[in-house]
Amino acid sequence: MRDLKEIVRDIPDFPKEGIVFKDITPLLKDPEAFAKIIDVIADKYAENGVDVVIGAEARGFILGAAIAYRLKAGFVPARKPGKLPHTVTKAEYELEYGIDSLEVHEDAITRHQRVLIVDDVLATGGTAKAKAELVGQLGGTVVGIAFLIELAFLGGRSKLGDFNVFSLITYE
Ligand code: AMP
């Protein structure tokens, strides 16, 4: 199998000038590569007693749901405001310009459940931090935060403090 890093596609200046977007769709459509990334992340947490995986739309759904299935855990979608139909709890995070937020159903996680946070890319760490806050608001315990890709040069890991952070592919 080709090196995973070679399969990720760089799209310069997307969605705006100066950003190099890490396009994971070539990796998702490759049966071997897709199975490998899910297996490696799931195996890492196999002994951690994960009850629930949380992922944010849209790529966090794809990776998170597959990892949850492998771990025999549940899956909780974190969504942009106004998308979830039932009562929600919310956490805000900073964007380059302004503030955005993520919501989960307030009954999505119960007290003391062990939660794995999953996303495709760790950039500044803001969205992962917001997901950790959502888990905390509902009384869950974050057992880890797993990323397919870490853009280490953006220093997002430092925003995630003492959490157990894992990434499969790192760009220094
Ligand atoms: P951040 O909150 O800055 O860590 O941003 C993480 C979120 O933005 C993730 O959900 C990513 O999907 C997305 N993201 C940020 N930067 C990139 C990038 N260079 N390529 C692809 N996705 C990115």
Backbone and ligand atoms as CSV (ligand in chain L), in Angstrom:
chain,resi,resn,atom,element,x,y,z
A,1,MET,N,N,0.839,-1.203,0.000
A,1,MET,CA,C,0.000,0.000,0.000
A,1,MET,C,C,0.877,1.258,0.000
A,2,ARG,N,N,0.421,2.253,-0.733
A,2,ARG,CA,C,1.183,3.506,-0.768
A,2,ARG,C,C,1.165,4.158,0.615
A,3,ASP,N,N,2.159,4.968,0.868
A,3,ASP,CA,C,2.208,5.718,2.104
A,3,ASP,C,C,0.946,6.589,2.210
A,4,LEU,N,N,0.351,6.582,3.391
A,4,LEU,CA,C,-0.908,7.332,3.570
A,4,LEU,C,C,-0.746,8.802,3.200
A,5,LYS,N,N,0.423,9.357,3.550
A,5,LYS,CA,C,0.679,10.775,3.276
A,5,LYS,C,C,0.602,11.080,1.779
A,6,GLU,N,N,1.021,10.101,0.988
A,6,GLU,CA,C,0.991,10.306,-0.467
A,6,GLU,C,C,-0.426,10.284,-1.014
A,7,ILE,N,N,-1.327,9.647,-0.288
A,7,ILE,CA,C,-2.696,9.505,-0.798
A,7,ILE,C,C,-3.526,10.753,-0.473
A,8,VAL,N,N,-3.191,11.430,0.637
A,8,VAL,CA,C,-3.886,12.677,0.966
A,8,VAL,C,C,-3.533,13.715,-0.102
A,9,ARG,N,N,-4.557,14.437,-0.566
A,9,ARG,CA,C,-4.331,15.382,-1.671
A,9,ARG,C,C,-4.314,16.813,-1.127
A,10,ASP,N,N,-3.289,17.547,-1.469
A,10,ASP,CA,C,-3.198,18.962,-1.071
A,10,ASP,C,C,-3.928,19.831,-2.084
A,11,ILE,N,N,-4.837,20.656,-1.608
A,11,ILE,CA,C,-5.530,21.603,-2.487
A,11,ILE,C,C,-5.162,23.020,-2.032
A,12,PRO,N,N,-4.243,23.670,-2.763
A,12,PRO,CA,C,-3.825,25.012,-2.348
A,12,PRO,C,C,-4.957,26.023,-2.498
A,13,ASP,N,N,-4.993,26.970,-1.580
A,13,ASP,CA,C,-5.943,28.093,-1.623
A,13,ASP,C,C,-7.404,27.649,-1.594
A,14,PHE,N,N,-7.705,26.585,-0.836
A,14,PHE,CA,C,-9.093,26.165,-0.628
A,14,PHE,C,C,-9.326,26.013,0.874
A,15,PRO,N,N,-10.416,26.481,1.440
A,15,PRO,CA,C,-11.518,27.223,0.801
A,15,PRO,C,C,-11.208,28.692,0.564
A,16,LYS,N,N,-10.012,29.137,1.031
A,16,LYS,CA,C,-9.638,30.521,0.696
A,16,LYS,C,C,-8.124,30.631,0.558
A,17,GLU,N,N,-7.677,31.739,0.035
A,17,GLU,CA,C,-6.261,31.941,-0.246
A,17,GLU,C,C,-5.400,31.711,0.992
A,18,GLY,N,N,-4.283,31.029,0.797
A,18,GLY,CA,C,-3.342,30.844,1.894
A,18,GLY,C,C,-3.547,29.546,2.659
A,19,ILE,N,N,-4.708,28.892,2.528
A,19,ILE,CA,C,-4.965,27.618,3.206
A,19,ILE,C,C,-4.633,26.476,2.249
A,20,VAL,N,N,-3.847,25.502,2.748
A,20,VAL,CA,C,-3.641,24.279,1.964
A,20,VAL,C,C,-4.580,23.230,2.547
A,21,PHE,N,N,-5.637,22.921,1.805
A,21,PHE,CA,C,-6.665,22.011,2.298
A,21,PHE,C,C,-6.203,20.567,2.136
A,22,LYS,N,N,-6.317,19.792,3.200
A,22,LYS,CA,C,-5.953,18.375,3.153
A,22,LYS,C,C,-7.199,17.591,2.755
A,23,ASP,N,N,-7.238,17.189,1.496
A,23,ASP,CA,C,-8.397,16.476,0.955
A,23,ASP,C,C,-8.229,14.979,1.204
A,24,ILE,N,N,-9.092,14.423,2.053
A,24,ILE,CA,C,-8.953,12.994,2.401
A,24,ILE,C,C,-9.823,12.090,1.527
A,25,THR,N,N,-10.536,12.648,0.542
A,25,THR,CA,C,-11.420,11.787,-0.258
A,25,THR,C,C,-10.662,10.708,-1.042
A,26,PRO,N,N,-9.414,10.968,-1.522
A,26,PRO,CA,C,-8.693,9.869,-2.190
A,26,PRO,C,C,-8.397,8.713,-1.235
A,27,LEU,N,N,-8.235,9.042,0.029
A,27,LEU,CA,C,-7.953,8.032,1.045
A,27,LEU,C,C,-9.220,7.246,1.401
A,28,LEU,N,N,-10.350,7.961,1.444
A,28,LEU,CA,C,-11.613,7.304,1.790
A,28,LEU,C,C,-12.055,6.318,0.709
A,29,LYS,N,N,-11.739,6.633,-0.544
A,29,LYS,CA,C,-12.219,5.759,-1.630
A,29,LYS,C,C,-11.296,4.571,-1.879
A,30,ASP,N,N,-10.142,4.556,-1.211
A,30,ASP,CA,C,-9.169,3.467,-1.359
A,30,ASP,C,C,-9.467,2.413,-0.280
A,31,PRO,N,N,-9.979,1.237,-0.682
A,31,PRO,CA,C,-10.424,0.263,0.322
A,31,PRO,C,C,-9.352,-0.090,1.351
A,32,GLU,N,N,-8.117,-0.307,0.876
A,32,GLU,CA,C,-7.045,-0.694,1.808
A,32,GLU,C,C,-6.686,0.442,2.754
A,33,ALA,N,N,-6.566,1.645,2.184
A,33,ALA,CA,C,-6.168,2.792,3.002
A,33,ALA,C,C,-7.263,3.131,4.016
A,34,PHE,N,N,-8.514,3.079,3.574
A,34,PHE,CA,C,-9.616,3.396,4.485
A,34,PHE,C,C,-9.655,2.396,5.644
A,35,ALA,N,N,-9.546,1.109,5.309
A,35,ALA,CA,C,-9.559,0.091,6.368
A,35,ALA,C,C,-8.390,0.311,7.324
A,36,LYS,N,N,-7.244,0.666,6.773
A,36,LYS,CA,C,-6.051,0.825,7.615
A,36,LYS,C,C,-6.215,1.974,8.615
A,37,ILE,N,N,-6.693,3.120,8.152
A,37,ILE,CA,C,-6.783,4.262,9.080
A,37,ILE,C,C,-7.809,3.987,10.184
A,38,ILE,N,N,-8.905,3.336,9.811
A,38,ILE,CA,C,-9.923,3.023,10.824
A,38,ILE,C,C,-9.360,2.011,11.822
A,39,ASP,N,N,-8.705,0.964,11.301
A,39,ASP,CA,C,-8.170,-0.089,12.177
A,39,ASP,C,C,-7.099,0.458,13.113
A,40,VAL,N,N,-6.192,1.279,12.588
A,40,VAL,CA,C,-5.093,1.772,13.442
A,40,VAL,C,C,-5.653,2.640,14.575
A,41,ILE,N,N,-6.594,3.516,14.237
A,41,ILE,CA,C,-7.147,4.385,15.295
A,41,ILE,C,C,-7.968,3.551,16.280
A,42,ALA,N,N,-8.805,2.655,15.765
A,42,ALA,CA,C,-9.643,1.838,16.668
A,42,ALA,C,C,-8.762,0.962,17.565
A,43,ASP,N,N,-7.727,0.346,16.989
A,43,ASP,CA,C,-6.856,-0.533,17.793
A,43,ASP,C,C,-6.195,0.226,18.931
A,44,LYS,N,N,-5.867,1.475,18.659
A,44,LYS,CA,C,-5.210,2.306,19.674
A,44,LYS,C,C,-6.086,2.457,20.929
A,45,TYR,N,N,-7.394,2.437,20.745
A,45,TYR,CA,C,-8.313,2.664,21.868
A,45,TYR,C,C,-9.085,1.407,22.273
A,46,ALA,N,N,-8.659,0.260,21.727
A,46,ALA,CA,C,-9.412,-0.983,21.950
A,46,ALA,C,C,-9.512,-1.355,23.432
A,47,GLU,N,N,-8.487,-0.977,24.199
A,47,GLU,CA,C,-8.478,-1.366,25.627
A,47,GLU,C,C,-8.921,-0.228,26.534
A,48,ASN,N,N,-9.496,0.815,25.963
A,48,ASN,CA,C,-9.825,1.993,26.769
A,48,ASN,C,C,-11.287,2.053,27.232
A,49,GLY,N,N,-12.045,1.024,26.924
A,49,GLY,CA,C,-13.435,0.988,27.368
A,49,GLY,C,C,-14.255,2.155,26.833
A,50,VAL,N,N,-14.110,2.438,25.536
A,50,VAL,CA,C,-14.847,3.563,24.943
A,50,VAL,C,C,-16.327,3.198,24.824
A,51,ASP,N,N,-17.194,4.046,25.407
A,51,ASP,CA,C,-18.647,3.833,25.286
A,51,ASP,C,C,-19.197,4.516,24.046
A,52,VAL,N,N,-18.644,5.697,23.755
A,52,VAL,CA,C,-19.223,6.546,22.718
A,52,VAL,C,C,-18.094,7.262,21.968
A,53,VAL,N,N,-18.255,7.343,20.634
A,53,VAL,CA,C,-17.364,8.176,19.818
A,53,VAL,C,C,-18.158,9.399,19.389
A,54,ILE,N,N,-17.536,10.579,19.492
A,54,ILE,CA,C,-18.200,11.799,19.028
A,54,ILE,C,C,-17.412,12.370,17.852
A,55,GLY,N,N,-18.137,12.765,16.806
A,55,GLY,CA,C,-17.501,13.363,15.639
A,55,GLY,C,C,-18.376,14.474,15.095
A,56,ALA,N,N,-17.738,15.493,14.524
A,56,ALA,CA,C,-18.496,16.629,13.985
A,56,ALA,C,C,-18.628,16.499,12.480
A,57,GLU,N,N,-19.704,17.082,11.967
A,57,GLU,CA,C,-19.923,17.019,10.517
A,57,GLU,C,C,-18.789,17.722,9.788
A,58,ALA,N,N,-18.467,17.300,8.617
A,58,ALA,CA,C,-18.995,16.127,7.942
A,58,ALA,C,C,-17.985,14.969,7.986
A,59,ARG,N,N,-16.690,15.295,7.944
A,59,ARG,CA,C,-15.705,14.207,7.868
A,59,ARG,C,C,-15.568,13.478,9.195
A,60,GLY,N,N,-15.900,14.164,10.291
A,60,GLY,CA,C,-15.901,13.511,11.603
A,60,GLY,C,C,-16.982,12.443,11.707
A,61,PHE,N,N,-18.048,12.580,10.905
A,61,PHE,CA,C,-19.092,11.539,10.879
A,61,PHE,C,C,-18.555,10.270,10.227
A,62,ILE,N,N,-17.839,10.467,9.118
A,62,ILE,CA,C,-17.385,9.307,8.323
A,62,ILE,C,C,-16.393,8.488,9.138
A,63,LEU,N,N,-15.376,9.168,9.675
A,63,LEU,CA,C,-14.335,8.457,10.424
A,63,LEU,C,C,-14.879,7.975,11.764
A,64,GLY,N,N,-15.613,8.854,12.436
A,64,GLY,CA,C,-16.114,8.539,13.783
A,64,GLY,C,C,-17.045,7.347,13.788
A,65,ALA,N,N,-17.940,7.281,12.810
A,65,ALA,CA,C,-18.911,6.179,12.793
A,65,ALA,C,C,-18.208,4.843,12.533
A,66,ALA,N,N,-17.231,4.850,11.624
A,66,ALA,CA,C,-16.514,3.601,11.326
A,66,ALA,C,C,-15.699,3.144,12.542
A,67,ILE,N,N,-15.061,4.090,13.214
A,67,ILE,CA,C,-14.266,3.746,14.405
A,67,ILE,C,C,-15.183,3.243,15.525
A,68,ALA,N,N,-16.332,3.892,15.684
A,68,ALA,CA,C,-17.299,3.458,16.718
A,68,ALA,C,C,-17.734,2.022,16.448
A,69,TYR,N,N,-18.006,1.704,15.194
A,69,TYR,CA,C,-18.440,0.349,14.841
A,69,TYR,C,C,-17.368,-0.665,15.238
A,70,ARG,N,N,-16.112,-0.344,14.916
A,70,ARG,CA,C,-15.014,-1.253,15.252
A,70,ARG,C,C,-14.849,-1.440,16.752
A,71,LEU,N,N,-15.130,-0.363,17.508
A,71,LEU,CA,C,-14.949,-0.417,18.964
A,71,LEU,C,C,-16.198,-0.946,19.668
A,72,LYS,N,N,-17.241,-1.239,18.898
A,72,LYS,CA,C,-18.544,-1.612,19.467
A,72,LYS,C,C,-19.025,-0.531,20.437
A,73,ALA,N,N,-18.802,0.700,20.039
A,73,ALA,CA,C,-19.234,1.861,20.821
A,73,ALA,C,C,-20.390,2.536,20.076
A,74,GLY,N,N,-21.056,3.472,20.753
A,74,GLY,CA,C,-22.084,4.262,20.090
A,74,GLY,C,C,-21.440,5.422,19.342
A,75,PHE,N,N,-22.234,6.098,18.531
A,75,PHE,CA,C,-21.736,7.284,17.829
A,75,PHE,C,C,-22.654,8.471,18.110
A,76,VAL,N,N,-22.041,9.612,18.435
A,76,VAL,CA,C,-22.778,10.853,18.693
A,76,VAL,C,C,-22.358,11.918,17.687
A,77,PRO,N,N,-23.305,12.437,16.903
A,77,PRO,CA,C,-22.962,13.506,15.975
A,77,PRO,C,C,-22.960,14.874,16.654
A,78,ALA,N,N,-21.876,15.624,16.467
A,78,ALA,CA,C,-21.849,17.039,16.876
A,78,ALA,C,C,-22.146,17.833,15.612
A,79,ARG,N,N,-23.087,18.790,15.713
A,79,ARG,CA,C,-23.543,19.460,14.495
A,79,ARG,C,C,-23.507,20.964,14.632
A,80,LYS,N,N,-23.516,21.620,13.499
A,80,LYS,CA,C,-23.611,23.079,13.461
A,80,LYS,C,C,-24.967,23.497,14.020
A,81,PRO,N,N,-25.084,24.728,14.541
A,81,PRO,CA,C,-26.321,25.154,15.209
A,81,PRO,C,C,-27.565,24.963,14.344
A,82,GLY,N,N,-28.630,24.506,15.005
A,82,GLY,CA,C,-29.935,24.415,14.347
A,82,GLY,C,C,-30.184,23.146,13.564
A,83,LYS,N,N,-29.236,22.225,13.534
A,83,LYS,CA,C,-29.403,21.009,12.731
A,83,LYS,C,C,-30.027,19.860,13.514
A,84,LEU,N,N,-29.772,19.823,14.823
A,84,LEU,CA,C,-30.270,18.689,15.605
A,84,LEU,C,C,-31.701,18.970,16.071
A,85,PRO,N,N,-32.576,17.971,16.005
A,85,PRO,CA,C,-33.997,18.223,16.247
A,85,PRO,C,C,-34.418,18.308,17.713
A,86,HIS,N,N,-33.651,17.697,18.615
A,86,HIS,CA,C,-34.080,17.624,20.017
A,86,HIS,C,C,-33.329,18.695,20.827
A,87,THR,N,N,-33.544,18.739,22.146
A,87,THR,CA,C,-32.886,19.727,22.998
A,87,THR,C,C,-31.368,19.514,22.974
A,88,VAL,N,N,-30.629,20.627,22.852
A,88,VAL,CA,C,-29.175,20.505,22.681
A,88,VAL,C,C,-28.402,21.234,23.776
A,89,THR,N,N,-27.132,20.875,23.893
A,89,THR,CA,C,-26.172,21.695,24.622
A,89,THR,C,C,-25.146,22.156,23.582
A,90,LYS,N,N,-24.528,23.320,23.877
A,90,LYS,CA,C,-23.746,23.994,22.842
A,90,LYS,C,C,-22.374,24.424,23.373
A,91,ALA,N,N,-21.371,24.440,22.506
A,91,ALA,CA,C,-20.060,24.996,22.878
A,91,ALA,C,C,-19.560,25.856,21.720
A,92,GLU,N,N,-19.010,26.991,22.069
A,92,GLU,CA,C,-18.511,27.917,21.042
A,92,GLU,C,C,-17.006,27.768,20.856
A,93,TYR,N,N,-16.545,28.106,19.657
A,93,TYR,CA,C,-15.100,28.118,19.414
A,93,TYR,C,C,-14.773,29.245,18.448
A,94,GLU,N,N,-13.516,29.662,18.514
A,94,GLU,CA,C,-13.086,30.801,17.695
A,94,GLU,C,C,-12.673,30.385,16.302
A,95,LEU,N,N,-13.087,31.149,15.338
A,95,LEU,CA,C,-12.589,30.993,13.969
A,95,LEU,C,C,-11.608,32.125,13.720
A,96,GLU,N,N,-11.010,32.106,12.550
A,96,GLU,CA,C,-10.085,33.183,12.213
A,96,GLU,C,C,-10.805,34.536,12.323
A,97,TYR,N,N,-12.024,34.568,11.799
A,97,TYR,CA,C,-12.835,35.782,11.931
A,97,TYR,C,C,-14.140,35.387,12.596
A,98,GLY,N,N,-14.263,35.674,13.902
A,98,GLY,CA,C,-15.537,35.442,14.576
A,98,GLY,C,C,-15.608,34.142,15.335
A,99,ILE,N,N,-16.854,33.740,15.599
A,99,ILE,CA,C,-17.106,32.618,16.496
A,99,ILE,C,C,-18.089,31.662,15.832
A,100,ASP,N,N,-17.894,30.364,16.032
A,100,ASP,CA,C,-18.863,29.381,15.561
A,100,ASP,C,C,-19.212,28.478,16.734
A,101,SER,N,N,-20.158,27.579,16.549
A,101,SER,CA,C,-20.474,26.688,17.657
A,101,SER,C,C,-20.884,25.316,17.153
A,102,LEU,N,N,-20.816,24.356,18.054
A,102,LEU,CA,C,-21.233,22.979,17.788
A,102,LEU,C,C,-22.255,22.595,18.847
A,103,GLU,N,N,-23.181,21.739,18.457
A,103,GLU,CA,C,-24.224,21.288,19.382
A,103,GLU,C,C,-24.289,19.764,19.394
A,104,VAL,N,N,-24.680,19.229,20.547
A,104,VAL,CA,C,-25.054,17.803,20.629
A,104,VAL,C,C,-26.360,17.707,21.399
A,105,HIS,N,N,-27.101,16.650,21.183
A,105,HIS,CA,C,-28.308,16.425,21.985
A,105,HIS,C,C,-27.910,16.282,23.455
A,106,GLU,N,N,-28.720,16.885,24.314
A,106,GLU,CA,C,-28.323,16.884,25.732
A,106,GLU,C,C,-28.395,15.489,26.363
A,107,ASP,N,N,-29.089,14.557,25.713
A,107,ASP,CA,C,-29.115,13.180,26.242
A,107,ASP,C,C,-28.197,12.245,25.451
A,108,ALA,N,N,-27.286,12.841,24.656
A,108,ALA,CA,C,-26.425,12.017,23.782
A,108,ALA,C,C,-25.369,11.254,24.582
A,109,ILE,N,N,-24.951,11.847,25.688
A,109,ILE,CA,C,-23.902,11.237,26.525
A,109,ILE,C,C,-24.413,11.276,27.954
A,110,THR,N,N,-24.260,10.166,28.669
A,110,THR,CA,C,-24.701,10.171,30.065
A,110,THR,C,C,-23.482,10.271,30.983
A,111,ARG,N,N,-23.724,10.623,32.241
A,111,ARG,CA,C,-22.636,10.865,33.184
A,111,ARG,C,C,-21.696,9.669,33.261
A,112,HIS,N,N,-20.399,9.985,33.256
A,112,HIS,CA,C,-19.319,8.994,33.410
A,112,HIS,C,C,-19.115,8.101,32.184
A,113,GLN,N,N,-19.852,8.334,31.115
A,113,GLN,CA,C,-19.546,7.559,29.912
A,113,GLN,C,C,-18.159,7.941,29.397
A,114,ARG,N,N,-17.485,6.963,28.802
A,114,ARG,CA,C,-16.121,7.172,28.317
A,114,ARG,C,C,-16.188,7.487,26.820
A,115,VAL,N,N,-15.651,8.663,26.482
A,115,VAL,CA,C,-15.898,9.214,25.152
A,115,VAL,C,C,-14.579,9.422,24.397
A,116,LEU,N,N,-14.570,8.968,23.134
A,116,LEU,CA,C,-13.446,9.226,22.227
A,116,LEU,C,C,-13.888,10.281,21.214
A,117,ILE,N,N,-13.110,11.352,21.100
A,117,ILE,CA,C,-13.388,12.417,20.129
A,117,ILE,C,C,-12.572,12.120,18.862
A,118,VAL,N,N,-13.226,12.199,17.698
A,118,VAL,CA,C,-12.543,11.879,16.436
A,118,VAL,C,C,-12.763,13.001,15.427
A,119,ASP,N,N,-11.701,13.373,14.717
A,119,ASP,CA,C,-11.855,14.315,13.605
A,119,ASP,C,C,-10.795,14.015,12.549
A,120,ASP,N,N,-10.959,14.592,11.370
A,120,ASP,CA,C,-9.994,14.302,10.308
A,120,ASP,C,C,-8.710,15.108,10.483
A,121,VAL,N,N,-8.838,16.406,10.790
A,121,VAL,CA,C,-7.656,17.274,10.820
A,121,VAL,C,C,-7.590,18.060,12.144
A,122,LEU,N,N,-6.413,18.037,12.776
A,122,LEU,CA,C,-6.138,18.953,13.885
A,122,LEU,C,C,-5.396,20.151,13.307
A,123,ALA,N,N,-6.071,21.285,13.302
A,123,ALA,CA,C,-5.434,22.515,12.823
A,123,ALA,C,C,-5.145,23.382,14.054
A,124,THR,N,N,-6.005,24.349,14.363
A,124,THR,CA,C,-5.750,25.187,15.538
A,124,THR,C,C,-6.228,24.539,16.839
A,125,GLY,N,N,-7.036,23.484,16.728
A,125,GLY,CA,C,-7.514,22.777,17.925
A,125,GLY,C,C,-8.830,23.297,18.472
A,126,GLY,N,N,-9.358,24.354,17.894
A,126,GLY,CA,C,-10.580,24.979,18.430
A,126,GLY,C,C,-11.799,24.070,18.404
A,127,THR,N,N,-11.995,23.360,17.311
A,127,THR,CA,C,-13.203,22.520,17.247
A,127,THR,C,C,-13.084,21.313,18.174
A,128,ALA,N,N,-11.882,20.765,18.285
A,128,ALA,CA,C,-11.706,19.621,19.192
A,128,ALA,C,C,-11.932,20.061,20.639
A,129,LYS,N,N,-11.461,21.253,20.956
A,129,LYS,CA,C,-11.653,21.770,22.315
A,129,LYS,C,C,-13.151,21.953,22.595
A,130,ALA,N,N,-13.883,22.451,21.603
A,130,ALA,CA,C,-15.328,22.634,21.778
A,130,ALA,C,C,-16.013,21.285,22.014
A,131,LYS,N,N,-15.571,20.262,21.285
A,131,LYS,CA,C,-16.179,18.932,21.484
A,131,LYS,C,C,-15.862,18.404,22.887
A,132,ALA,N,N,-14.640,18.650,23.360
A,132,ALA,CA,C,-14.286,18.226,24.713
A,132,ALA,C,C,-15.168,18.951,25.740
A,133,GLU,N,N,-15.472,20.214,25.464
A,133,GLU,CA,C,-16.360,20.965,26.373
A,133,GLU,C,C,-17.758,20.371,26.386
A,134,LEU,N,N,-18.244,19.996,25.197
A,134,LEU,CA,C,-19.582,19.390,25.122
A,134,LEU,C,C,-19.635,18.104,25.952
A,135,VAL,N,N,-18.599,17.283,25.821
A,135,VAL,CA,C,-18.541,16.036,26.590
A,135,VAL,C,C,-18.560,16.351,28.085
A,136,GLY,N,N,-17.768,17.345,28.483
A,136,GLY,CA,C,-17.704,17.746,29.889
A,136,GLY,C,C,-19.043,18.266,30.393
A,137,GLN,N,N,-19.720,19.056,29.580
A,137,GLN,CA,C,-21.025,19.621,29.979
A,137,GLN,C,C,-22.032,18.511,30.283
A,138,LEU,N,N,-21.899,17.385,29.592
A,138,LEU,CA,C,-22.858,16.288,29.786
A,138,LEU,C,C,-22.358,15.278,30.821
A,139,GLY,N,N,-21.193,15.528,31.416
A,139,GLY,CA,C,-20.693,14.664,32.489
A,139,GLY,C,C,-19.897,13.468,32.002
A,140,GLY,N,N,-19.565,13.436,30.702
A,140,GLY,CA,C,-18.758,12.335,30.179
A,140,GLY,C,C,-17.281,12.540,30.447
A,141,THR,N,N,-16.500,11.485,30.232
A,141,THR,CA,C,-15.045,11.549,30.406
A,141,THR,C,C,-14.383,11.372,29.046
A,142,VAL,N,N,-13.515,12.312,28.682
A,142,VAL,CA,C,-12.799,12.212,27.406
A,142,VAL,C,C,-11.627,11.251,27.594
A,143,VAL,N,N,-11.669,10.107,26.900
A,143,VAL,CA,C,-10.558,9.160,27.041
A,143,VAL,C,C,-9.467,9.424,26.003
A,144,GLY,N,N,-9.805,10.164,24.965
A,144,GLY,CA,C,-8.798,10.494,23.965
A,144,GLY,C,C,-9.378,11.367,22.874
A,145,ILE,N,N,-8.463,12.016,22.133
A,145,ILE,CA,C,-8.863,12.803,20.965
A,145,ILE,C,C,-7.986,12.315,19.820
A,146,ALA,N,N,-8.625,11.728,18.797
A,146,ALA,CA,C,-7.871,11.106,17.712
A,146,ALA,C,C,-8.115,11.837,16.400
A,147,PHE,N,N,-7.022,12.069,15.683
A,147,PHE,CA,C,-7.088,12.736,14.376
A,147,PHE,C,C,-6.402,11.860,13.347
A,148,LEU,N,N,-6.910,11.955,12.134
A,148,LEU,CA,C,-6.215,11.314,11.032
A,148,LEU,C,C,-4.952,12.116,10.715
A,149,ILE,N,N,-5.099,13.448,10.694
A,149,ILE,CA,C,-4.009,14.335,10.272
A,149,ILE,C,C,-3.786,15.420,11.314
A,150,GLU,N,N,-2.521,15.681,11.637
A,150,GLU,CA,C,-2.189,16.811,12.520
A,150,GLU,C,C,-1.310,17.793,11.758
A,151,LEU,N,N,-1.755,19.037,11.722
A,151,LEU,CA,C,-0.934,20.105,11.136
A,151,LEU,C,C,-0.139,20.712,12.294
A,152,ALA,N,N,0.988,20.056,12.610
A,152,ALA,CA,C,1.713,20.376,13.848
A,152,ALA,C,C,2.198,21.823,13.866
A,153,PHE,N,N,2.469,22.366,12.662
A,153,PHE,CA,C,3.003,23.735,12.602
A,153,PHE,C,C,1.987,24.771,13.079
A,154,LEU,N,N,0.722,24.385,13.238
A,154,LEU,CA,C,-0.284,25.323,13.751
A,154,LEU,C,C,-0.420,25.255,15.275
A,155,GLY,N,N,0.226,24.280,15.879
A,155,GLY,CA,C,0.293,24.229,17.342
A,155,GLY,C,C,-1.016,23.926,18.055
A,156,GLY,N,N,-1.969,23.292,17.350
A,156,GLY,CA,C,-3.284,23.023,17.959
A,156,GLY,C,C,-3.223,22.126,19.183
A,157,ARG,N,N,-2.237,21.240,19.226
A,157,ARG,CA,C,-2.109,20.291,20.330
A,157,ARG,C,C,-2.013,21.017,21.680
A,158,SER,N,N,-1.360,22.178,21.683
A,158,SER,CA,C,-1.174,22.902,22.945
A,158,SER,C,C,-2.511,23.394,23.504
A,159,LYS,N,N,-3.506,23.590,22.621
A,159,LYS,CA,C,-4.826,24.016,23.081
A,159,LYS,C,C,-5.580,22.881,23.768
A,160,LEU,N,N,-5.096,21.659,23.552
A,160,LEU,CA,C,-5.834,20.504,24.060
A,160,LEU,C,C,-5.272,19.987,25.379
A,161,GLY,N,N,-4.392,20.811,25.983
A,161,GLY,CA,C,-3.927,20.601,27.360
A,161,GLY,C,C,-3.514,19.183,27.678
A,162,ASP,N,N,-4.158,18.618,28.704
A,162,ASP,CA,C,-3.750,17.314,29.220
A,162,ASP,C,C,-4.461,16.149,28.538
A,163,PHE,N,N,-5.314,16.446,27.574
A,163,PHE,CA,C,-6.012,15.338,26.917
A,163,PHE,C,C,-5.011,14.447,26.196
A,164,ASN,N,N,-5.373,13.183,26.092
A,164,ASN,CA,C,-4.568,12.200,25.380
A,164,ASN,C,C,-4.846,12.375,23.881
A,165,VAL,N,N,-3.896,13.024,23.168
A,165,VAL,CA,C,-4.097,13.359,21.755
A,165,VAL,C,C,-3.262,12.424,20.878
A,166,PHE,N,N,-3.921,11.856,19.843
A,166,PHE,CA,C,-3.236,10.948,18.926
A,166,PHE,C,C,-3.504,11.379,17.489
A,167,SER,N,N,-2.460,11.361,16.656
A,167,SER,CA,C,-2.704,11.597,15.226
A,167,SER,C,C,-1.893,10.597,14.421
A,168,LEU,N,N,-2.499,10.183,13.304
A,168,LEU,CA,C,-1.905,9.127,12.494
A,168,LEU,C,C,-0.863,9.679,11.528
A,169,ILE,N,N,-1.139,10.854,10.964
A,169,ILE,CA,C,-0.260,11.461,9.961
A,169,ILE,C,C,0.056,12.873,10.432
A,170,THR,N,N,1.350,13.195,10.530
A,170,THR,CA,C,1.724,14.520,11.015
A,170,THR,C,C,2.476,15.296,9.951
A,171,TYR,N,N,2.105,16.537,9.787
A,171,TYR,CA,C,2.852,17.452,8.912
A,171,TYR,C,C,3.551,18.455,9.810
A,172,GLU,N,N,4.896,18.417,9.808
A,172,GLU,CA,C,5.663,19.317,10.698
A,172,GLU,C,C,5.759,20.703,10.105
L,1,AMP,P1,P,-9.314,23.579,14.002
L,1,AMP,O1,O,-10.492,23.838,14.886
L,1,AMP,O2,O,-8.610,24.806,13.598
L,1,AMP,O3,O,-8.392,22.520,14.594
L,1,AMP,O4,O,-9.869,23.036,12.635
L,1,AMP,C1,C,-10.237,21.752,12.527
L,1,AMP,C2,C,-11.417,21.573,11.605
L,1,AMP,O5,O,-11.311,22.335,10.393
L,1,AMP,C3,C,-11.462,20.139,11.221
L,1,AMP,O6,O,-12.774,19.681,11.394
L,1,AMP,C4,C,-11.019,20.092,9.788
L,1,AMP,O7,O,-11.898,19.290,9.062
L,1,AMP,C5,C,-11.028,21.508,9.283
L,1,AMP,N1,N,-9.722,21.951,8.757
L,1,AMP,C6,C,-8.926,22.915,9.264
L,1,AMP,N2,N,-7.834,23.114,8.519
L,1,AMP,C7,C,-7.918,22.214,7.519
L,1,AMP,C8,C,-7.065,21.894,6.398
L,1,AMP,N3,N,-5.909,22.542,6.160
L,1,AMP,N4,N,-7.466,20.919,5.569
L,1,AMP,C9,C,-8.611,20.254,5.782
L,1,AMP,N5,N,-9.458,20.512,6.800
L,1,AMP,C10,C,-9.111,21.477,7.664
